[in-house]
Amino acid sequence: MASRSFRRFSLQPFLAPWKDMDRWLLGATLGLTFLGGLLIRSTQLHTEVIGFEVSWLQHWLTGGIGLLLLLLLSRFRYDRLQQWPWIIYIITNVSLLAVKFGGTSALGARSWISVGGFNIQPSEFAKIGVIVVLAAVLGAEEAATIPALIRALVILGLPWGLVFIQPDLGTSLVFGAIALGMLYWANAKPGWLILMLSPLPSAIIYGFGSEKATFFSLWFIWLIFIGVIAWKSLPWPRFGAFGAVVLNSIAGTMGQWSWTNILKEHQRARLTSFLDPNQDPLGSGYHLIQSSIAIGSGKLWGRGLNQGSQTQLEFIPEQHTDFIFSAVGEELGFIGGILVLLIYWLICLRLLIIAQNAKDNFGSLIAIGVLSMIVFQTIINIGMTIGVSPVTGIPLPLLSYGRSALLTNFIGLGLAESVANHRQRFKF
């Protein structure tokens, strides 16, 4: 009788709609979100806050809303989005235009819209819009031809430009990483992708070359490399190689001009401070120096949660957002940092498996788009905190405080869970 009673109240019918979800992906996502709340609380333990403005509670509350969205999206048939790519594209660009003309400014950028007392960052949600639209376009015609590749880049160009002029350099770089990963998965030749990205390194290297001769030599070698890549990969080798060298030369010249005439001294210092933060220890290099001290002081096992000296004494400004990994290093140590990296690795592995097992190209590209977004943000953010990449303001997925960013991650992972939940299975 007891066994029959147990069957009568089984949760199996309730859980049936989610039976094919990727539970490893879900568990890793929730684990990082929970840890993020603990770390945010630690960074603000001695900060005076009033009422609901406690960031760690908001982080968990937003995570709860994100979990609900993830579960709802995992039941939703993602392939229906193939019918609405241009509607999503229009909504994405209109929201970015609204920021330009009616948004609020903070930290030198106009990136937020105030709705009901809450600041919403449309550029974060635009990442999902770009992923869905590119997945629909590349799913219908893969990027194995140059016209298809150019078409995808033109579609990306409008939202990317609207984000770049806010100005939000970090998010615009994330857009580029998403496009790069999805184009590669859609069979674009690696040489084409290198040529597509080549103007950016040219502008950066030649911009530095205006002050240091070694960078100019490096830029010249880069031009030769790009010419060879164009010769080997483009269908018209001579014209393609000549055009690639000319384009990179123009980009380098524009980079030098922008470096000396547009960027101000403090902006140049911020971009180059990671090379030698001790040049300006109380200015542009302050964040990096304090972050390195915090991570190094954690040693193997860390000082313990809520016990970090740099964290508790608030030596690192905005630590609960961009520099949250410094709290991981100080309070959880090298072991804790490695465990966090392993959880990110697990998330990326599960997304790759979902992409490989998807029933169609559209679903596979969605999973790769979300993977590219998370991988790029994780690498750049952690590299920033340990001093190997410039400070760009890119948050660490699921750990950093930021309502819009956290919801964006949950929505993206929810779409990936939908791909997993609706994949076709073989029956014997």
VENWO-V848525 format. One line per field, one symbol per residue. ss: DSSP state (H for helix, E for strand, - for the rest). Layout:
# VENWO-V848525
ss=???
This chain:
# VENWO-V848525
ss=-HHHHHHH---HHHHHHH----HHHHHHHHHHHHHHHHHHHHH-----------HHHHHHHHHHHHHHHHHHHHH--HHHHHH-HHHHHHHHHHHHHHHHHH-EEE--EEEEEEE--EEE-HHHHHHHHHHHHHHHHHHH-----HHHHHHHHHHHHHHHHHHH----HHHHHHHHHHHHHHHHH----HHHHHHHHHHHHHHHHHHHH---HHHHHHHHHHHHHHHHHHHHH---HHHHHHHHHHHHHHHHHHHHHHHHH---HHHHHHHH----HHHH-----HHHHHHHHHHHH-----------HHHH-----------HHHHHHHHHHHHHHHHHHHHHHHHHHHHHHHHHH---HHHHHHHHHHHHHHHHHHHHHHHHH-----------------HHHHHHHHHHHHHHHHHHH-------
